[in-house]
Amino acid sequence: MGSTRLLIAGVTLAMTLTGATPAAATPIAAPATGMVPGVAPVPDPEMDFTVTPREATPGTTVVLSGVAGILDRNSGNAGRVDFYFLKAKKGTPVLLGSTTASSSGKFRWVTKATASGDYSAEYRHQKQEIVASASDYLTVYTHRVHDQMLYSWTASKLSCLPSCKTVGPEQFVDPAPVHVELTRDCLQPRSGGRIGFARDAKSAFTPGAPGWRDFPEGRGPASFDLNPGLTKGRFYFEWTSAPAPQGELTSCNLSFTASQKVLRKEYL
């Protein structure tokens, strides 16, 4: 018995001298951080969310759809999806409505386009603390008619003998009719000319062409439309004063303005 006690004491002393720790004093390792014994980790939830179409006019049907939950599984994703709309970058999103995501996580909801802004979807699992959210942007526009100035020209006290001519810069126009307001005030009443929109000087005038208006001896309206059927060209204007009787002068005050009513896309 004594020798046994001495042996144990010797072993203990030897371990102490070498810095070793007795087996009975070894601490129990703690579980890995974030791991719960016996429970599998829950994958991160995800959401795919799309607004269709990308652009729309007011009143157009808009479909909000997607899939949410644990996307690598085909079931067990049933939950609630709330839809919000934010018109401006600043402000509070407005709740539009809600729907239910199926077991596969798929969802779909329909609304009407009103204005451009962000639509967002917020998903919450029906049983577990699983949430996800996503957003998508919708552009809403309308078409409005605008009066667009194209070209104007004014000159005073011109002799216009043999003739007065002007050529506008090359420009693009819409295929819509071109409206012209023409003012001509000549001392000699039979002064006349023409105005039109053409591609170049070689095709500057074709009698009776819809892109031209002729004023023989000055006869014709002060307000009229041209229909050149072109989207690129120049305005051409020519006016000739009637010869003046002996002792009288030829002088003309001339001006014209060309404009169009054009349809333009405006974003709301």
C-alpha positions in Angstrom: 0.0 0.0 0.0 2.8 2.4 0.8 4.6 1.8 -2.4 1.4 2.5 -4.3 1.0 5.8 -2.6 4.6 6.7 -3.4 4.2 5.7 -7.0 1.1 8.0 -7.4 2.9 10.8 -5.7 5.9 10.3 -8.0 3.8 10.4 -11.1 2.0 13.6 -9.9 5.3 15.2 -9.1 6.8 14.3 -12.5 3.8 15.8 -14.4 4.0 19.0 -12.3 7.7 19.3 -13.1 7.2 18.9 -16.8 4.2 21.3 -17.0 1.7 18.7 -18.1 -2.0 18.7 -16.9 -3.6 15.7 -15.5 -6.2 14.1 -17.6 -8.9 14.7 -15.1 -8.2 18.5 -15.4 -8.6 18.8 -19.2 -11.5 21.3 -20.0 -14.5 20.2 -22.2 -14.4 21.9 -25.7 -17.3 24.4 -26.3 -19.6 23.9 -29.3 -18.7 25.9 -32.5 -20.0 29.4 -32.6 -23.5 29.7 -34.1 -24.1 26.0 -34.0 -27.0 24.6 -32.0 -26.4 20.9 -31.1 -28.9 18.7 -32.8 -30.3 21.5 -35.1 -29.3 21.9 -38.7 -28.5 25.5 -39.8 -31.2 27.4 -41.8 -30.0 28.6 -45.2 -30.2 32.3 -45.9 -33.6 33.3 -47.4 -33.7 35.0 -50.9 -36.1 36.7 -53.1 -36.4 37.2 -56.9 -38.8 40.0 -57.7 -39.8 41.5 -61.0 -42.2 44.3 -62.2 -43.6 43.7 -65.6 -43.6 45.6 -67.9 -40.7 47.9 -67.4 -42.4 50.9 -68.9 -46.2 51.6 -69.0 -48.8 54.3 -69.5 -51.2 55.2 -66.8 -53.9 52.5 -66.2 -51.8 49.7 -67.7 -51.9 46.4 -65.9 -48.7 45.8 -63.9 -47.7 42.4 -62.7 -45.6 42.0 -59.5 -44.2 38.5 -59.3 -41.3 36.4 -58.0 -40.2 33.7 -55.7 -39.1 33.9 -52.1 -37.9 31.8 -49.2 -35.2 29.1 -49.2 -34.8 29.0 -52.9 -32.9 25.7 -53.1 -36.0 23.8 -52.0 -39.3 23.3 -53.9 -41.6 23.3 -50.9 -41.9 24.7 -47.4 -41.8 28.3 -48.5 -45.4 29.3 -48.0 -45.8 32.8 -46.5 -47.2 36.3 -46.8 -45.9 38.9 -49.3 -46.7 42.6 -48.8 -46.3 45.1 -51.7 -45.2 48.7 -51.2 -44.8 51.7 -53.6 -42.5 54.7 -53.3 -43.0 57.4 -55.9 -40.1 59.7 -54.9 -36.7 58.8 -53.6 -37.7 60.4 -50.3 -40.9 59.7 -48.4 -42.7 56.7 -46.9 -43.6 53.7 -49.0 -47.3 53.1 -49.3 -48.8 49.6 -48.7 -50.6 48.6 -51.9 -51.7 45.1 -50.9 -50.7 41.6 -50.0 -50.7 38.1 -51.4 -49.7 34.6 -50.3 -46.5 32.8 -51.5 -47.1 29.2 -52.4 -45.2 26.3 -50.8 -42.7 26.7 -53.7 -42.3 30.3 -52.7 -43.8 31.7 -55.9 -46.1 34.7 -55.7 -48.0 37.1 -58.1 -50.0 40.2 -57.6 -51.6 42.6 -60.1 -52.1 46.4 -59.9 -52.5 49.4 -62.3 -49.7 51.8 -63.3 -50.1 55.3 -61.9 -46.6 56.9 -61.7 -42.9 56.1 -61.9 -41.4 54.7 -58.8 -40.1 51.8 -56.8 -42.2 48.7 -56.1 -41.0 46.6 -53.2 -42.0 43.2 -51.9 -41.6 42.0 -48.3 -41.9 38.2 -47.6 -42.4 36.6 -44.2 -42.6 32.8 -43.8 -45.9 31.6 -42.3 -44.2 29.6 -39.5 -40.5 30.4 -39.2 -38.6 33.6 -38.7 -37.6 33.7 -42.4 -37.9 37.1 -44.1 -36.7 38.5 -47.4 -37.3 41.7 -49.5 -36.5 43.1 -52.9 -37.5 46.0 -55.1 -37.9 46.9 -58.8 -38.5 50.1 -60.7 -41.4 50.9 -63.0 -41.3 53.9 -65.5 -44.7 55.4 -66.3 -45.1 57.9 -69.2 -47.7 59.5 -71.3 -47.7 61.3 -74.7 -48.5 65.0 -74.9 -48.8 67.3 -77.9 -46.4 70.3 -77.9 -46.0 73.2 -80.2 -42.4 73.1 -81.4 -40.8 76.0 -83.1 -38.8 75.0 -86.1 -37.6 78.2 -87.9 -38.4 81.9 -88.3 -37.1 84.6 -90.6 -37.8 88.4 -90.8 -36.6 91.1 -93.2 -37.7 94.7 -93.8 -37.6 97.1 -96.7 -36.3 94.7 -99.2 -36.4 95.6 -102.9 -37.0 92.0 -103.9 -36.0 92.8 -107.5 -35.1 90.5 -109.1 -36.1 88.5 -105.9 -35.5 88.0 -102.2 -34.3 84.5 -101.1 -33.4 82.8 -97.9 -32.4 79.3 -97.0 -32.7 78.0 -93.4 -30.2 75.7 -91.7 -30.4 71.9 -92.2 -32.6 70.5 -89.5 -34.7 67.5 -88.4 -38.4 67.7 -88.3 -41.2 65.2 -87.3 -43.1 63.6 -90.2 -46.2 65.6 -89.0 -47.5 68.7 -91.0 -45.4 71.9 -90.7 -47.5 74.9 -89.8 -46.5 78.2 -91.4 -47.5 81.8 -90.5 -46.5 84.1 -93.4 -46.5 87.9 -93.4 -45.9 89.8 -96.7 -46.4 93.5 -97.1 -45.1 94.9 -100.4 -45.7 98.3 -101.9 -46.5 96.6 -105.2 -49.6 94.4 -104.7 -48.8 91.8 -107.2 -45.6 90.7 -105.5 -45.5 86.9 -105.0 -43.3 83.9 -104.2 -43.2 80.5 -102.6 -42.1 78.8 -99.4 -41.3 75.1 -98.7 -39.3 72.5 -96.9 -37.0 70.4 -99.1 -34.0 68.1 -98.9 -31.6 70.3 -100.9 -31.5 73.1 -103.3 -31.7 70.9 -106.4 -35.1 69.7 -105.2 -36.0 73.0 -103.7 -39.2 73.5 -105.7 -41.6 71.2 -107.4 -44.9 72.8 -108.5 -47.8 71.4 -106.6 -45.7 69.4 -104.2 -47.2 69.0 -100.7 -44.1 70.4 -99.1 -44.5 73.7 -100.9 -46.9 76.6 -101.1 -46.9 78.9 -104.1 -48.3 82.5 -104.0 -48.8 83.7 -107.6 -49.0 87.5 -107.6 -49.3 87.3 -103.8 -52.6 85.4 -103.7 -52.9 82.9 -100.9 -53.5 82.5 -97.1 -51.4 83.8 -94.3 -51.7 80.6 -92.3 -51.3 77.2 -93.8 -49.6 73.7 -93.5 -46.9 72.1 -95.5 -46.6 68.3 -95.8 -43.1 67.7 -97.0 -43.0 64.0 -96.0 -39.4 64.5 -94.9 -37.6 64.3 -91.5 -34.5 66.2 -92.6 -34.1 69.3 -94.8 -34.1 73.1 -95.1 -36.7 75.8 -95.4 -36.6 77.7 -98.7 -38.3 81.0 -99.2 -38.4 83.2 -102.3 -40.3 86.4 -103.0 -40.3 88.7 -106.0 -41.7 92.2 -106.1 -43.9 93.3 -109.0 -42.2 96.0 -111.1 -42.9 99.4 -109.8 -44.5 102.1 -112.1 -42.3 104.9 -113.2 -41.4 107.0 -110.2 -42.4 104.5 -107.5 -40.3 102.1 -105.3 -40.4 98.4 -104.7 -40.2 97.5 -101.0 -41.3 94.4 -99.0 -41.6 93.6 -95.4 -41.5 89.8 -95.1 -41.5 87.3 -92.3 -42.5 83.7 -91.7 -42.6 81.3 -88.7 -42.6 77.5 -89.1 -43.7 75.2 -86.2 -45.1 71.7 -85.6 -47.4 70.0 -83.2 -45.3 67.1 -82.1 -46.1 64.1 -79.8 -43.5 63.8 -77.0 -43.1 61.2 -74.3 -43.4 62.6 -70.8 -42.5 60.7 -67.7 -44.8 60.8 -64.7 
